[in-house]
């Protein structure tokens, strides 16, 4: 098993995935690992929706249409829009495993003022990020590749409708999982200097 520091240092987003099936029990282990992340109030304010291959086309079309409307409003030419949405649809429909990470903020404390409600939501969003990091590191340690797609944040209503999600699930990120394609090599990462990010006071 890969050591923790090695897994953190060597993980990369892997967008070239093979068609080799991923065992369902491995996916379930990864989700269980994701759910060990720290979260406020002893909660677990996230759910992971495993999206079946037969559902992907509906999801991809709904997301593409929402993105197309935004891009048209931005003045992006139709030809460029077609290329962008086609690439997105291809990623959604071909990933060996596709999970939708959702926020479930129902366990948040109902503060009477907007300032504290906003802070509470921020805590829940941060904990979702921690669960995703857990999942992706565990996937990497198990020999899988993964990458995130944040597009659902920009079209949450379309995603929820396409997947007929239960009330209370807020779509956030898609997680693509699979074994890296043959010939994939992890690109070198630029040196990270702590002093560029660390502030002493």
ZIUR-V833592 format. One record per residue. N is the residue number from 1. PHI is phi in radians with two decimals (* if undefined). OMEGA is omega as a letter, one per 40 degrees, with the letter a starting at -180 (none if undefined). BURIAL is 1 if it has 24 or more other C-alpha atoms within 12 Angstrom, else 0. Layout:
n: [N	N]
phi: [PHI	PHI]
omega: [OMEGA	OMEGA]
burial: [BURIAL	BURIAL]
This chain:
n: [1	2	3	4	5	6	7	8	9	10	11	12	13	14	15	16	17	18	19	20	21	22	23	24	25	26	27	28	29	30	31	32	33	34	35	36	37	38	39	40	41	42	43	44	45	46	47	48	49	50	51	52	53	54	55	56	57	58	59	60	61	62	63	64	65	66	67	68	69	70	71	72	73	74	75	76	77	78	79	80	81	82	83	84	85	86	87	88	89	90	91	92	93	94	95	96	97	98	99	100	101	102	103	104	105	106	107	108	109	110	111	112	113	114	115	116	117	118	119	120	121	122	123	124	125	126	127	128	129	130	131	132	133	134	135	136	137	138	139	140	141	142	143	144	145	146	147	148	149	150	151	152	153	154	155	156	157	158	159	160	161	162	163	164	165	166	167	168	169	170	171	172	173	174	175	176	177	178	179	180	181	182	183	184	185	186	187	188	189	190	191	192	193	194	195	196	197	198	199	200	201]
phi: [*	-1.19	-1.22	-1.01	-1.08	-1.14	-1.10	-1.11	-1.24	-1.75	-1.15	-2.40	-1.27	-1.98	-1.76	-1.81	-1.95	-1.39	-1.53	-1.03	-1.12	-1.76	-1.00	-1.00	-1.18	-1.20	-1.06	-1.14	-1.10	-1.13	-1.13	-1.07	-1.15	-0.99	-1.40	-1.60	-1.15	-1.15	-2.62	-1.24	1.03	1.01	-1.69	-2.34	-1.48	-2.51	-2.38	-2.06	-1.71	-1.50	-1.66	-1.20	-0.93	-1.26	-1.68	-1.11	-1.09	-1.11	-1.09	-1.07	-1.16	-1.14	-1.18	-1.10	-1.16	-1.12	-1.15	-1.03	-1.08	-1.12	-1.17	-1.09	-1.14	-1.44	1.46	-1.32	-1.09	-0.99	-1.09	-1.18	-1.05	-1.06	-1.15	-1.12	-1.23	-1.13	-1.11	-1.10	-1.07	-1.10	-1.11	-1.18	-1.48	-1.88	-1.06	-0.99	-2.30	-2.28	-1.96	-1.89	-1.50	-2.08	-1.57	-2.15	-1.41	-1.15	-1.50	-1.17	-1.28	-1.47	-1.04	-1.35	-2.11	-1.11	-1.06	-1.30	-1.11	-1.15	-1.12	-1.08	-1.11	-1.01	-1.07	-1.20	-1.11	-1.06	-1.21	-1.09	-1.05	-1.13	-1.18	-1.16	-1.08	-0.96	-1.07	-1.26	-1.17	-1.14	-1.09	-1.08	-1.11	-1.55	1.61	-1.68	-1.84	-2.74	-2.71	-1.74	-2.21	-1.54	-0.97	-1.01	-1.09	-1.61	-2.58	-1.03	-1.13	-1.12	-1.15	-1.06	-1.21	-1.09	-1.69	0.90	-1.21	-1.08	-1.04	1.69	-1.73	-1.86	-1.06	-2.23	-2.25	-1.60	-2.09	-1.63	-2.29	3.06	-1.33	-1.00	-1.14	-0.97	1.53	-1.21	-2.20	-1.27	-1.18	-1.13	-1.77	-1.00	-1.03	-1.84	-1.78	-0.98	-1.15	-1.32	-2.18	-1.85	-2.02	-1.73	-2.40]
omega: [a	i	a	a	i	i	i	a	a	i	i	i	a	a	i	a	i	i	i	a	i	a	i	a	i	i	i	i	a	i	i	i	i	a	i	a	i	a	a	i	a	a	i	a	i	i	i	a	i	a	a	i	a	i	a	a	i	i	a	a	i	i	a	a	i	i	i	i	i	a	i	i	i	i	i	a	a	a	i	i	i	a	a	a	i	i	i	i	i	i	a	a	a	a	i	i	i	i	i	i	a	i	i	a	a	i	i	i	a	a	a	a	a	a	a	i	i	i	i	i	i	i	a	i	i	a	i	i	i	i	i	i	i	a	a	i	i	i	i	i	i	i	i	i	i	i	a	i	a	a	a	i	a	a	a	a	i	i	a	i	a	a	a	a	i	i	i	i	a	a	a	a	i	i	i	a	i	i	i	i	i	i	i	i	a	a	i	i	i	i	i	i	a	a	i	a	a	a	i	i	none]
burial: [0	0	0	0	0	0	1	0	0	0	1	1	1	1	1	1	1	1	0	0	0	1	0	0	0	1	1	0	0	1	1	0	1	1	1	1	1	1	1	1	0	0	0	1	1	1	1	1	1	1	1	0	0	0	0	1	1	1	1	1	1	1	1	1	1	1	1	1	0	0	0	0	0	0	0	0	0	0	0	0	1	0	0	0	1	0	0	1	1	0	1	1	1	1	1	1	1	1	1	1	1	1	1	1	1	0	0	1	0	0	0	0	0	0	0	0	0	0	0	1	1	0	1	1	1	1	1	1	1	1	1	1	1	1	1	1	1	1	1	1	1	1	1	1	1	1	1	1	1	0	1	1	1	1	1	1	1	1	1	1	0	1	1	0	1	0	0	0	1	1	1	1	1	1	1	1	1	1	1	1	0	0	0	0	0	0	0	0	0	0	0	0	0	0	0	0	0	0	0	0	0]
